[in-house]
Amino acid sequence: MPEESFFRGRATVKSLLVTDQPGNRSEVCARITSVRGELAVLTDGSIPIRHLSYVELLPGMVRGNHFHKKRHEFFYLISGELTLTMAEISTGEQAVMQMRAGDLAYITPEIAHALNPTSQGHAVEFAAESFDLSDVFPHRLV
């Protein structure tokens, strides 16, 4: 899927390029396949990563339903499928996106988000900002 943009670029979802070319590829972030298995390059190194977490996804067990005022989050779906529901806090505008393995979402501050797995799966979440519980604001979407 080509990159989809929401809320004037404040949230994006894209499928990473799948290639067997580790050195000769058009995009830095990509899923590199080989007989040894897959290697997913999730960032081009332009942002520091101060938070990294593994997320187990279970069908019907919604994750998120909150927003942040400071945090810029990336969410990479390793396996499974989910529905990503987002809302811009200032306008109330909503967007819904289906994510599949290999998709990478980027969510900026003041965008509420909820992840609703439709199948069992695994993901990683990372951010330039350290985790701060005082920057988690409940906002029910699903």
C-alpha positions, -999 to 999 in steps of 0.1 A, spaced: 0 0 0 13 35 -7 16 58 22 -17 72 34 -18 105 52 -44 116 77 -51 150 95 -29 170 71 1 147 76 -1 144 113 -6 106 110 6 82 83 4 45 75 24 28 49 35 -7 39 73 -11 40 90 -20 7 97 -57 4 130 -64 -13 158 -89 -15 183 -61 -20 200 -52 13 223 -25 -1 207 -14 -34 172 -2 -25 153 30 -31 141 33 5 160 30 37 131 16 57 122 -18 41 115 -54 47 146 -73 34 139 -109 26 165 -137 23 169 -174 29 179 -165 64 146 -148 71 133 -112 71 150 -81 84 128 -50 88 146 -17 89 122 6 107 140 39 108 165 58 88 184 69 119 172 105 118 155 103 151 168 89 184 148 61 200 142 66 237 113 42 239 110 7 224 83 -18 233 71 -52 221 33 -55 218 13 -88 218 -20 -84 199 -50 -105 208 -83 -104 188 -108 -82 204 -84 -68 230 -81 -31 221 -49 -13 228 -45 25 231 -77 45 234 -56 75 243 -35 103 230 -3 121 239 5 158 241 43 154 235 49 119 221 55 110 184 49 73 181 57 47 154 39 14 154 52 -15 132 30 -45 127 52 -76 126 23 -101 122 -15 -102 122 -41 -76 112 -58 -48 131 -80 -18 127 -64 15 136 -89 42 146 -76 77 150 -91 111 159 -76 146 158 -83 160 193 -87 197 181 -113 190 154 -128 156 163 -121 144 128 -118 106 127 -100 81 104 -100 43 103 -73 23 86 -68 -15 82 -32 -25 90 -15 -57 79 19 -73 87 46 -50 73 27 -18 78 42 12 98 21 39 114 33 72 125 12 92 150 19 127 162 8 144 194 -29 152 199 -40 123 176 -60 98 197 -55 62 186 -68 28 193 -56 -6 179 -82 -32 175 -66 -66 165 -87 -87 142 -62 -116 144 -35 -126 168 -2 -108 161 29 -90 172 42 -54 169 68 -30 181 62 5 192 90 31 193 93 69 199 120 95 202 105 106 235 109 86 267 78 69 281 60 93 305 27 81 321 17 117 327 16 122 289 -11 94 284 -46 109 281 -75 85 279 -97 90 249 -122 62 240 -124 55 203 -134 18 202 
